[in-house]
Amino acid sequence: AIRASASSAANGELISAHAAARMYRLLGGATSAAWVCCSVAALATYKPHRVLHNAIGVAQACTALPLVWTTTESLARTVADNGWEALGDAQPRSLNLGLAAASAWCAVTAAA
């Protein structure tokens, strides 16, 4: 495995805490983009002649995005400020599990 930096290699970590924070932010953005794309594809094409109806449906689906952003940002700040060990605390662990459960639910429902 490739070590992220000399300091993380000294600690035996495969990736630095700051790199993990960047990944949380990147994946939060990717999740948001996928959410918007699925919303537009599913809801904006439902009844093409009802533009306002479809726009309201997409807007309602996108109300979940601030939750994704705040969750991933909270986890990114936790790991950046306090290191990997902080992710083992109760609150970050609950956020990670909640994010994983929500992602799994979205994947299953999008595939159906």
WOURQUI-V775174 format. One record per helix or strand of 3 or more residues. SS is the DSSP state (hx for helix, st for strand). FROM is the first residue (numbers start at 1). TO is the last residue. If there is no record, write none. Layout:
SS FROM TO
SS FROM TO
This chain:
hx 6 10
hx 17 43
hx 51 82
hx 84 88
hx 90 111
